[in-house]
Amino acid sequence: MPKVGVVLSGCGVFDGSEIHESVAAILALDRAGAKIIYMAPDAPQLHVINHIAGEPVEGESRNVLVESARIARGDIKNIAEVKAADIDALIFPGGFGAAKNLCDFAVKGADCTVNLEVSRLVLEMHSAGKPVGFICIAPALAAKIYGRAGIKGVKLTIGNDKDTAEAIEAMGAEHVNCDVRDCVVDADHKVVTTPAYMLATRINELADGIEKLVSEVLKLV
Protein backbone atom coordinates (compact mmCIF):
# COMPACT_ATOMS: atom_id res chain seq x y z
CA MET A 1 0.00 0.00 0.00
CA PRO A 2 1.72 3.22 -1.13
CA LYS A 3 1.70 6.12 1.31
CA VAL A 4 0.73 9.35 -0.42
CA GLY A 5 0.92 12.78 1.14
CA VAL A 6 -1.82 15.27 0.24
CA VAL A 7 -0.79 18.87 0.89
CA LEU A 8 -3.76 21.11 1.68
CA SER A 9 -3.81 24.91 1.81
CA GLY A 10 -6.98 25.68 3.73
CA CYS A 11 -10.61 24.94 2.90
CA GLY A 12 -12.39 26.74 0.07
CA VAL A 13 -11.50 27.72 -3.47
CA PHE A 14 -10.91 31.44 -2.94
CA ASP A 15 -8.65 31.27 0.14
CA GLY A 16 -7.68 27.61 0.56
CA SER A 17 -7.77 24.20 -1.14
CA GLU A 18 -10.35 23.73 -3.87
CA ILE A 19 -12.72 21.23 -2.28
CA HIS A 20 -13.87 19.45 -5.46
CA GLU A 21 -10.26 18.93 -6.56
CA SER A 22 -9.20 17.77 -3.11
CA VAL A 23 -12.01 15.24 -2.86
CA ALA A 24 -11.43 13.99 -6.41
CA ALA A 25 -7.78 13.35 -5.58
CA ILE A 26 -8.60 11.72 -2.24
CA LEU A 27 -11.23 9.47 -3.82
CA ALA A 28 -8.91 8.40 -6.64
CA LEU A 29 -6.14 7.63 -4.14
CA ASP A 30 -8.48 5.64 -1.91
CA ARG A 31 -9.83 3.64 -4.86
CA ALA A 32 -6.24 2.86 -5.85
CA GLY A 33 -5.58 1.46 -2.37
CA ALA A 34 -3.22 4.22 -1.20
CA LYS A 35 -2.81 5.28 2.40
CA ILE A 36 -3.39 9.03 2.52
CA ILE A 37 -1.38 11.27 4.82
CA TYR A 38 -2.87 14.76 5.02
CA MET A 39 -0.64 17.72 5.79
CA ALA A 40 -0.58 21.52 5.69
CA PRO A 41 1.57 24.38 6.97
CA ASP A 42 0.86 25.65 10.47
CA ALA A 43 0.61 29.28 9.34
CA PRO A 44 -1.96 32.05 8.93
CA GLN A 45 -3.88 32.34 5.67
CA LEU A 46 -3.18 35.36 3.49
CA HIS A 47 -6.77 36.43 4.17
CA VAL A 48 -10.27 35.05 4.64
CA ILE A 49 -12.73 35.28 1.74
CA ASN A 50 -16.51 35.37 2.04
CA HIS A 51 -17.32 32.74 -0.57
CA ILE A 52 -20.75 34.22 -1.30
CA ALA A 53 -19.62 37.80 -1.79
CA GLY A 54 -16.19 36.87 -3.12
CA GLU A 55 -14.62 39.58 -0.96
CA PRO A 56 -12.10 39.54 1.92
CA VAL A 57 -13.54 39.55 5.43
CA GLU A 58 -12.01 42.44 7.33
CA GLY A 59 -10.48 41.64 10.71
CA GLU A 60 -10.78 37.85 10.38
CA SER A 61 -7.80 35.49 10.46
CA ARG A 62 -7.65 31.71 9.99
CA ASN A 63 -4.91 29.11 10.26
CA VAL A 64 -4.05 27.01 7.18
CA LEU A 65 -3.55 23.79 9.16
CA VAL A 66 -6.74 24.22 11.17
CA GLU A 67 -8.84 25.00 8.09
CA SER A 68 -7.28 22.12 6.12
CA ALA A 69 -8.33 19.77 8.91
CA ARG A 70 -11.92 20.28 7.75
CA ILE A 71 -11.15 18.36 4.54
CA ALA A 72 -8.95 15.82 6.35
CA ARG A 73 -11.67 15.17 8.96
CA GLY A 74 -9.20 16.18 11.66
CA ASP A 75 -6.49 13.62 10.83
CA ILE A 76 -3.74 15.93 9.59
CA LYS A 77 -0.08 16.67 10.21
CA ASN A 78 1.96 19.84 10.27
CA ILE A 79 3.98 19.61 7.04
CA ALA A 80 7.09 20.55 9.04
CA GLU A 81 6.88 17.13 10.71
CA VAL A 82 6.80 15.16 7.43
CA LYS A 83 9.91 13.93 5.61
CA ALA A 84 10.24 12.36 2.18
CA ALA A 85 11.20 9.12 3.92
CA ASP A 86 7.69 9.00 5.44
CA ILE A 87 5.82 8.85 2.12
CA ASP A 88 6.05 7.33 -1.36
CA ALA A 89 4.43 10.18 -3.30
CA LEU A 90 3.03 13.67 -2.79
CA ILE A 91 0.02 15.46 -4.31
CA PHE A 92 -1.02 19.14 -4.20
CA PRO A 93 -4.67 20.00 -4.94
CA GLY A 94 -5.29 23.47 -6.34
CA GLY A 95 -7.43 26.35 -5.20
CA PHE A 96 -6.25 29.89 -4.51
CA GLY A 97 -4.75 28.67 -1.23
CA ALA A 98 -1.99 26.99 -3.23
CA ALA A 99 -1.13 30.40 -4.71
CA LYS A 100 -1.83 32.44 -1.56
CA ASN A 101 -0.90 30.26 1.43
CA LEU A 102 1.66 27.75 0.11
CA CYS A 103 3.33 30.51 -1.89
CA ASP A 104 2.48 34.10 -2.87
CA PHE A 105 2.16 33.58 -6.63
CA ALA A 106 -1.32 35.15 -6.53
CA VAL A 107 0.28 38.41 -5.38
CA LYS A 108 3.77 38.41 -6.88
CA GLY A 109 3.57 36.16 -9.93
CA ALA A 110 6.94 34.86 -11.11
CA ASP A 111 8.66 36.82 -8.32
CA CYS A 112 6.87 34.74 -5.69
CA THR A 113 8.36 32.92 -2.72
CA VAL A 114 7.28 29.50 -1.43
CA ASN A 115 6.62 28.37 2.13
CA LEU A 116 9.94 26.95 3.33
CA GLU A 117 8.51 23.65 4.56
CA VAL A 118 6.60 23.11 1.33
CA SER A 119 9.73 23.77 -0.70
CA ARG A 120 11.83 21.55 1.55
CA LEU A 121 9.52 18.56 1.21
CA VAL A 122 9.15 18.87 -2.57
CA LEU A 123 12.93 19.01 -3.00
CA GLU A 124 13.39 16.09 -0.63
CA MET A 125 10.97 14.10 -2.80
CA HIS A 126 12.93 15.07 -5.90
CA SER A 127 16.24 14.05 -4.33
CA ALA A 128 14.72 10.71 -3.28
CA GLY A 129 13.35 10.05 -6.78
CA LYS A 130 9.75 10.05 -5.54
CA PRO A 131 6.84 11.42 -7.61
CA VAL A 132 4.89 14.62 -6.98
CA GLY A 133 1.56 15.64 -8.53
CA PHE A 134 0.34 19.23 -8.84
CA ILE A 135 -3.27 20.13 -9.67
CA CYS A 136 -4.83 23.30 -11.14
CA ILE A 137 -2.75 26.36 -10.12
CA ALA A 138 -0.38 24.35 -7.89
CA PRO A 139 2.07 23.80 -10.80
CA ALA A 140 2.98 27.49 -10.41
CA LEU A 141 4.53 26.82 -7.00
CA ALA A 142 6.24 23.75 -8.49
CA ALA A 143 7.86 25.92 -11.16
CA LYS A 144 9.24 28.22 -8.49
CA ILE A 145 10.51 25.43 -6.23
CA TYR A 146 12.31 23.54 -8.98
CA GLY A 147 13.53 26.63 -10.80
CA ARG A 148 14.96 28.24 -7.69
CA ALA A 149 16.80 25.00 -6.91
CA GLY A 150 18.37 25.03 -10.39
CA ILE A 151 16.18 22.20 -11.70
CA LYS A 152 15.27 23.69 -15.05
CA GLY A 153 12.93 22.50 -17.78
CA VAL A 154 10.44 20.55 -15.66
CA LYS A 155 7.37 19.94 -17.85
CA LEU A 156 4.20 21.34 -16.26
CA THR A 157 0.67 22.31 -17.27
CA ILE A 158 -2.02 24.64 -16.01
CA GLY A 159 -4.04 24.04 -19.19
CA ASN A 160 -3.64 26.82 -21.74
CA ASP A 161 -3.82 30.15 -19.92
CA LYS A 162 -1.22 32.30 -21.69
CA ASP A 163 -0.29 34.63 -18.82
CA THR A 164 0.10 31.86 -16.24
CA ALA A 165 2.03 29.71 -18.71
CA GLU A 166 4.42 32.61 -19.35
CA ALA A 167 4.95 33.07 -15.61
CA ILE A 168 5.69 29.35 -15.23
CA GLU A 169 8.28 29.52 -18.00
CA ALA A 170 9.80 32.67 -16.46
CA MET A 171 10.43 30.61 -13.33
CA GLY A 172 12.38 28.01 -15.30
CA ALA A 173 9.81 25.33 -16.13
CA GLU A 174 8.47 24.25 -19.53
CA HIS A 175 4.74 24.73 -19.95
CA VAL A 176 2.79 22.15 -21.98
CA ASN A 177 -0.79 22.86 -23.08
CA CYS A 178 -3.15 20.15 -21.89
CA ASP A 179 -6.82 19.18 -22.09
CA VAL A 180 -8.84 19.30 -18.87
CA ARG A 181 -9.40 15.52 -18.89
CA ASP A 182 -5.71 14.73 -19.32
CA CYS A 183 -2.42 15.26 -17.51
CA VAL A 184 1.22 15.95 -18.33
CA VAL A 185 3.84 13.49 -17.12
CA ASP A 186 7.48 14.49 -16.77
CA ALA A 187 8.92 11.03 -16.19
CA ASP A 188 12.50 12.32 -15.89
CA HIS A 189 11.65 14.54 -12.92
CA LYS A 190 8.72 12.42 -11.70
CA VAL A 191 6.29 15.33 -11.83
CA VAL A 192 2.65 15.00 -12.97
CA THR A 193 0.27 17.94 -13.51
CA THR A 194 -3.34 18.45 -14.63
CA PRO A 195 -5.40 21.63 -15.30
CA ALA A 196 -8.55 20.85 -13.25
CA TYR A 197 -10.45 24.11 -12.59
CA MET A 198 -7.94 26.14 -14.59
CA LEU A 199 -10.05 24.78 -17.49
CA ALA A 200 -12.94 22.75 -16.09
CA THR A 201 -16.51 23.99 -16.19
CA ARG A 202 -17.95 20.81 -14.61
CA ILE A 203 -16.71 18.58 -11.81
CA ASN A 204 -16.73 15.46 -14.01
CA GLU A 205 -14.15 17.08 -16.30
CA LEU A 206 -11.64 17.74 -13.54
CA ALA A 207 -12.35 14.35 -11.95
CA ASP A 208 -11.18 12.59 -15.11
CA GLY A 209 -7.96 14.59 -15.23
CA ILE A 210 -7.23 14.13 -11.54
CA GLU A 211 -7.91 10.39 -11.75
CA LYS A 212 -5.35 10.20 -14.56
CA LEU A 213 -2.88 12.25 -12.52
CA VAL A 214 -3.25 9.94 -9.52
CA SER A 215 -2.80 6.88 -11.73
CA GLU A 216 0.35 8.31 -13.31
CA VAL A 217 1.80 9.38 -9.94
CA LEU A 218 1.30 5.88 -8.54
CA LYS A 219 2.94 4.33 -11.64
CA LEU A 220 6.06 6.37 -10.80
CA VAL A 221 6.27 5.11 -7.21
C-alpha positions in Angstrom: 0.0 0.0 0.0 1.7 3.2 -1.1 1.7 6.1 1.3 0.7 9.3 -0.4 0.9 12.8 1.1 -1.8 15.3 0.2 -0.8 18.9 0.9 -3.8 21.1 1.7 -3.8 24.9 1.8 -7.0 25.7 3.7 -10.6 24.9 2.9 -12.4 26.7 0.1 -11.5 27.7 -3.5 -10.9 31.4 -2.9 -8.7 31.3 0.1 -7.7 27.6 0.6 -7.8 24.2 -1.1 -10.3 23.7 -3.9 -12.7 21.2 -2.3 -13.9 19.4 -5.5 -10.3 18.9 -6.6 -9.2 17.8 -3.1 -12.0 15.2 -2.9 -11.4 14.0 -6.4 -7.8 13.4 -5.6 -8.6 11.7 -2.2 -11.2 9.5 -3.8 -8.9 8.4 -6.6 -6.1 7.6 -4.1 -8.5 5.6 -1.9 -9.8 3.6 -4.9 -6.2 2.9 -5.8 -5.6 1.5 -2.4 -3.2 4.2 -1.2 -2.8 5.3 2.4 -3.4 9.0 2.5 -1.4 11.3 4.8 -2.9 14.8 5.0 -0.6 17.7 5.8 -0.6 21.5 5.7 1.6 24.4 7.0 0.9 25.7 10.5 0.6 29.3 9.3 -2.0 32.1 8.9 -3.9 32.3 5.7 -3.2 35.4 3.5 -6.8 36.4 4.2 -10.3 35.1 4.6 -12.7 35.3 1.7 -16.5 35.4 2.0 -17.3 32.7 -0.6 -20.8 34.2 -1.3 -19.6 37.8 -1.8 -16.2 36.9 -3.1 -14.6 39.6 -1.0 -12.1 39.5 1.9 -13.5 39.6 5.4 -12.0 42.4 7.3 -10.5 41.6 10.7 -10.8 37.8 10.4 -7.8 35.5 10.5 -7.7 31.7 10.0 -4.9 29.1 10.3 -4.1 27.0 7.2 -3.5 23.8 9.2 -6.7 24.2 11.2 -8.8 25.0 8.1 -7.3 22.1 6.1 -8.3 19.8 8.9 -11.9 20.3 7.8 -11.1 18.4 4.5 -9.0 15.8 6.3 -11.7 15.2 9.0 -9.2 16.2 11.7 -6.5 13.6 10.8 -3.7 15.9 9.6 -0.1 16.7 10.2 2.0 19.8 10.3 4.0 19.6 7.0 7.1 20.6 9.0 6.9 17.1 10.7 6.8 15.2 7.4 9.9 13.9 5.6 10.2 12.4 2.2 11.2 9.1 3.9 7.7 9.0 5.4 5.8 8.8 2.1 6.0 7.3 -1.4 4.4 10.2 -3.3 3.0 13.7 -2.8 0.0 15.5 -4.3 -1.0 19.1 -4.2 -4.7 20.0 -4.9 -5.3 23.5 -6.3 -7.4 26.4 -5.2 -6.3 29.9 -4.5 -4.7 28.7 -1.2 -2.0 27.0 -3.2 -1.1 30.4 -4.7 -1.8 32.4 -1.6 -0.9 30.3 1.4 1.7 27.8 0.1 3.3 30.5 -1.9 2.5 34.1 -2.9 2.2 33.6 -6.6 -1.3 35.1 -6.5 0.3 38.4 -5.4 3.8 38.4 -6.9 3.6 36.2 -9.9 6.9 34.9 -11.1 8.7 36.8 -8.3 6.9 34.7 -5.7 8.4 32.9 -2.7 7.3 29.5 -1.4 6.6 28.4 2.1 9.9 26.9 3.3 8.5 23.6 4.6 6.6 23.1 1.3 9.7 23.8 -0.7 11.8 21.6 1.5 9.5 18.6 1.2 9.2 18.9 -2.6 12.9 19.0 -3.0 13.4 16.1 -0.6 11.0 14.1 -2.8 12.9 15.1 -5.9 16.2 14.0 -4.3 14.7 10.7 -3.3 13.4 10.0 -6.8 9.7 10.1 -5.5 6.8 11.4 -7.6 4.9 14.6 -7.0 1.6 15.6 -8.5 0.3 19.2 -8.8 -3.3 20.1 -9.7 -4.8 23.3 -11.1 -2.7 26.4 -10.1 -0.4 24.3 -7.9 2.1 23.8 -10.8 3.0 27.5 -10.4 4.5 26.8 -7.0 6.2 23.8 -8.5 7.9 25.9 -11.2 9.2 28.2 -8.5 10.5 25.4 -6.2 12.3 23.5 -9.0 13.5 26.6 -10.8 15.0 28.2 -7.7 16.8 25.0 -6.9 18.4 25.0 -10.4 16.2 22.2 -11.7 15.3 23.7 -15.0 12.9 22.5 -17.8 10.4 20.6 -15.7 7.4 19.9 -17.9 4.2 21.3 -16.3 0.7 22.3 -17.3 -2.0 24.6 -16.0 -4.0 24.0 -19.2 -3.6 26.8 -21.7 -3.8 30.2 -19.9 -1.2 32.3 -21.7 -0.3 34.6 -18.8 0.1 31.9 -16.2 2.0 29.7 -18.7 4.4 32.6 -19.3 5.0 33.1 -15.6 5.7 29.4 -15.2 8.3 29.5 -18.0 9.8 32.7 -16.5 10.4 30.6 -13.3 12.4 28.0 -15.3 9.8 25.3 -16.1 8.5 24.2 -19.5 4.7 24.7 -19.9 2.8 22.2 -22.0 -0.8 22.9 -23.1 -3.2 20.1 -21.9 -6.8 19.2 -22.1 -8.8 19.3 -18.9 -9.4 15.5 -18.9 -5.7 14.7 -19.3 -2.4 15.3 -17.5 1.2 15.9 -18.3 3.8 13.5 -17.1 7.5 14.5 -16.8 8.9 11.0 -16.2 12.5 12.3 -15.9 11.6 14.5 -12.9 8.7 12.4 -11.7 6.3 15.3 -11.8 2.7 15.0 -13.0 0.3 17.9 -13.5 -3.3 18.5 -14.6 -5.4 21.6 -15.3 -8.6 20.8 -13.3 -10.4 24.1 -12.6 -7.9 26.1 -14.6 -10.1 24.8 -17.5 -12.9 22.7 -16.1 -16.5 24.0 -16.2 -17.9 20.8 -14.6 -16.7 18.6 -11.8 -16.7 15.5 -14.0 -14.1 17.1 -16.3 -11.6 17.7 -13.5 -12.4 14.4 -11.9 -11.2 12.6 -15.1 -8.0 14.6 -15.2 -7.2 14.1 -11.5 -7.9 10.4 -11.8 -5.3 10.2 -14.6 -2.9 12.2 -12.5 -3.2 9.9 -9.5 -2.8 6.9 -11.7 0.4 8.3 -13.3 1.8 9.4 -9.9 1.3 5.9 -8.5 2.9 4.3 -11.6 6.1 6.4 -10.8 6.3 5.1 -7.2 
